[in-house]
Amino acid sequence: MTARVLVLGGSFAGMTAALSIKSDLGGEVAVTVVSASDRFVFNPSLIWLPFGRRGRTDITFPLEPTFTKRGVTFVHGAATFVDPEHHRVETTEGTLDYDYLVIATGYRNDLDVVPGMRDTPTITTLHDAERTYDAWRRFLDDPGDVVIGATQRASCFGAAYEFLFNTSYQLRRAGLHGKVKLTYVTSEPFAGHFGIDGMPGAKPLMKMFAKKEGITVESNQ
């Protein structure tokens, strides 16, 4: 009997799970992926969008052809209710039954963790990064001080540092380095902590790079 595997989410975890299961078990499983987005987004490249170094088409591709080619059924819809007792998931595209369920829906931004954050440009989603592209263009027309922050419960401090030093570089390109103040505010106890108590040499290196770039660091000490 063919086992029904249902995967919720079509990003890194969901795609990897679905393709790996189908590749390993072949005809023994019928794999279905449900995703609220019909496109895969390479999130690590979102840091480049605000500065025009990448665009939407550079970092996304349609999910369905990738899954179909490998014998995986794709459903473009959102899961609305999971019924584990009856092995059933309700979605915006109908109800699906399963024998095995993989939940890989990813992170959810908590934009209320800091008051006023909902009106602040971010780079955590494709839509947000594109909005930040518009904000950067407005900034170049009317420059002022820049604050980049990594809030409490941030899932990847590395991306914040990439964006921070990328911003410093872009300020140099725009002839604004030293003319505007660049500040990094982080919930880490010190710059270079990365949410994992630091890495060998990270603390002094971050201090050195911040001084070299003229970046003011405010940590959660």
Buried (B, 14 or more C-beta within 10 A) or exposed (E): EEEBBBBBBBBBBBBEBBBEBBEEBEEEBBBBBBBBBBBBBBBEBBBBBBBEEBEEEEBBEEBBEBBEEEBBBBBBBBBEEBEEEEBBBBBEEEEBEBEEBBBBBBEEBEBEEBEEBEEEBBBBBBEBBBBBBEBBEEBEEEBEEBEBBBBEEBEBBEBBBBBBBBBBEBBEEBEBBEEBEBBBBBBBEBBBBBBEEBEEEBBEEBBEBBEEBEBEBEBEE
